[in-house]
Amino acid sequence: MKLSESVKSISYLKANAANLIDEINKNQKTFVITQNGEAKVVVQDIKAFEKMQETMAMLKLLAMTNVHSKEADDIKSTFSALRKELKSLH
């Protein structure tokens, strides 16, 4: 993602909200919205947001485990177990 192509002013958002939302959904883009030249909010596709949240949750679970490399299974089974644990939390 090129930040320079993803920065829009709040006035642009107000004038082009429907078009911007269509672009965000079609391309799973993220836009930084500015107000008075300062970055204020991020507008993001819901699927990209959910993927980011899932990734953050998995990283949090991984950080909370005390798995040392000698004791760990292969990476696929480790992440499979983390996914199962994450789903059980929902």
Secondary structure, DSSP 8 states (H G I E B T S, - for coil): --GGGSEEEHHHHHHSHHHHHHHHHHHT-EEEEEETTEEEEEEE-HHHHHHHHHHHHHHHHHHHS---TTT---HHHHHHHHHHHHHHH-
